[in-house]
Each structure stands twice: as C-alpha cells, then as structure tokens.
Amino acid sequence: MMMAPVRIAALAILFGTLPAVAAPPRYYAYNMTTRTDFKGVYLAPAGTQDWGPNQTVNDKDHSLDTTERLRLTGISAGRYDVKLVDGHGHSCIARNKDLTQETSFEIRDADLADCR
C-alpha cells in the first residue's frame, strides 16, 4: 500500500529527513569610518536612478549613525548605488557597492567626496 504524499511529508518533517530550507541572506550597510550621521539611505541598481525606499526606517532612531550598522531590506544580491543624505540635506552617491558575494558594505569618507 502506497502512502499519500502528505503523510510522507509529515513523517519526513517529524523525523527530520527533509532538507533544511536556507534563510535568505540579510544585508547591512556599515558606517564605521565616517563622522557623518545619515537620515537617508537609498539603494538603486548600479547605474540607475531607481531609488528604493529610505532604509533608515529599519533603524530604531531612523538614522545610520557613526559606528552603526543598518539592516537593508527588500533587496537581493546585486550591485547598488547608494544615495546618502545627512541631517542637513546634503546628498552623496556611493557607487557600485557589491552585494553579489558579500552581505554588507562599508560607507567610507571617500564615498562622501561629491556631497552637495
């Protein structure tokens, strides 16, 4: 007598024989080397102006402060341009941050060279 697929799946779960489902990666931005706090962090696929939502809403005080990391949500592996906006409204674009092999990137002073 053949078991129904639902029963087989239930038994497999019970005995731990189903393969584990990997959790999706978590992505982060780090602000460890600058002296600037950011009120806006927006990502767009590299080379575009398709800015996503402000990622600082993921932080308890809605900012990316110095020596802090910020969880990035709603993105997948890829290369991104990052628009950074400070508390005075000055914005900079850090280009081509690589999240294809890594799950985080660091914001550096060199990324802030063209702030306006």
N, C-alpha and C positions, 0 to 999 in steps of 0.2 A: 504494500500500500504506500503510495507516494504522499508525502506531507505537503500541505499547502504552502506557498511561498511566504505567507505572512507568519505561519508557525515557524518556519525555518529561520526567518529573520529574527523573530522573537527569541528563539533558542540561541542564535548566534550572539545576540546582544547580551543575553543572560550569561553566557559562558565566555564572553569577551573575544569571540573569534572573528568579528567584523573588523576590517581595518579602521584605524583611527582617522578621523577627519581632521585635517590640519586647520588651525585657526588662521584667518587671513592675517597678513603682516600688519603691524602697527607702525606708522610713520611719524617722525618727530623732526622738528627744527630746534636747533640749539643756538642760544645767544650767549656764548661763554667768553668771547673775546672783545666784544664791543662795549662801549659805555652808554649805549642808547637803548631806551625802552621803546617798544613798538606797540602802537594801538591798532595797527592794521597789518595783517599778513595775508596776502592773496596769492594763490598759485594759478598759473596758466600753463598749458602745454608749451614747451620751449618754442620760441619764435612766433608765438601768437599773442593776441591781446584778450584772449578768452578767460578773463579773471573769474575765478570761483569765489565762493563766499569768504568773508573775513574769518580766518582760522582762529583769531584770538577769542572768539566766543567759546572756544573749547577750554579756556583757562578760567579759573575761579574769579580773577580780577579783570578779565577781558583784555589782557595785555601780555606781551612777551617781554619780560624784564631781563635785565642783565643777569647772567649766571642762572638762567632758567631754560627749561625745555618746554616745548609746546607740542601737544599731540595734534597731528594733522588728520582730518577725517574726510571721507568722500573722495579719496584719490586712490589710484592704483600705481603700480610700478611704472616709471617713465622718467623723462627729463622735463624739468619745470623751470620757468622763470618765476621769480618770487618778487612781488611788489611789497615793499616795507614802508609803512607810514608811521612817523614818530608822533609824539604828542603835540607838536607844533604844526602838523600837517605837511611837513616835508616828506617827499617820497623818493624812493630809490628802487631800482630794479636789479636784483641779483640774478644773473643769467645762468641758464643751463645747469641747474642743480640736479645731480644724478641720483635718482632713486630707482635705478634698474638693478643694481647689485647691492646697494645699501638701503637701510630703512631710516636713515637720518642724514641730515646735512647741518653744517655749522654756518652761521652768519658771521662774517669777518669784516673788519674795518675796510678792507679793500672793496667789499660789496657796497659800501656807503659812499664811494668816491664821487658819484654823479648825483647826489641828492639835490633836490630842488624844493 
